[in-house]
Amino acid sequence: MKLMNEKIKNFDFNNYTRDDLSLFNDFDKVPVILYKLPVGTEIFRCRKNLNYSDAYYFEKEISYRTDLKNIKTIGRCNLLHNSLFYASIFTPEIDKPYIVSLFETSKNIRDGLNGLEFFTIGKWIIKNEIEVASIIPDTNIDLSSNININLIDGQKQFMKVNSFTSDQYEFYRLMGKEFTKVVNKKIDFEYILSATFTKIILTHPEITGLLYPSVQTKYKGYNIVFKPASVEDSLKLDSVVFGAFCIFNSFSTFFPLYFALLNDGIPFKWKKYEEPFYDNQKIIDIINKNGVENRTIIDILMEQIKRLKYE
């Protein structure tokens, strides 16, 4: 264990080999910290739409990816050509749980840009109680989120009950840092430790997924990642929503425009929201009320149009 921790601390992300990733060989000496999700838990996942008229009609279009050869970057939890179901769950600090998934998926958020993006958000329901592994955030970064405090307290209790050694405690502290560090999209190889750890932990047949803090929401939200087989066995798609995600300086929000219920059948039968229904003027009025002037809205949207010409 001590050697594994030292390898993590001194890992060279710019120059590593497959042998270097064997550092997790001693992971079987570390008890897995489990978190139970009851029946009925809501899981949210979003998929970006290319434009307003680009609609999805089938679950497979908004679920985990199946084009494995096109997965050419390492994610926080996935290796190259490895597909996982990234989603989010409810936390008390964020009243609309799908916002976590939007923040994690939005290109504008990641690039620090203003403008509009269109997304389809799916809500899945857990069909049977499941257990997922959990990672807490780096406690040196944030302690303001109640769910983080609860998970930290739960982890400490788990460690006490399972008589964790100091080396085992240190391992989870190090992995907490890996799962909460900010990584530029151009250096995705810095995800290699968290992605390799996820791969190993999801090989356990009794572990359905992995719960970890959301970096994009400053650790107030929680992401969850499932292996594809777990999605098929434990989750049921309940409804989908299409709308606009707006960012204008310090103001951001999601305007739902259309929805579809799964009991209406497949393909999705999109319907406009009747109440509340957001037309263009209502959207502008809400943005105005949050301190964004019309001139600013126009300037930001014109700047986005210019960017689109070169993307």
Buried (B, 14 or more C-beta within 10 A) or exposed (E): BEEBBBBBEEBEEEEBEEEBBEBBEBBEEBBBBBBEBEEEBBBBBBBBBEEEEEBBBEBEBBBBBEEEEEBEEBBBBBBBEBBBBBBBBBBEBBEEBBBBBBBBBBEBBEEEBBBBBBBBBBBBBBEEEBBBBBBBBBBEBBEEBEBBBEBBEBBEEBBEEEEBBEBBBBBBBBBBBBBBBEBEEEEBEBBBBBBBBBBBBBEEEEBBBBBBBBBBBBBBBBBBBBBBEBBEEBBBBBBBBBBBBBBBEEBBBBBBBBBBEBEEEEEBEBEEBEEEEBEEEEBEEBBBEBEBEEEBBEEBBEEBEEEEEEE
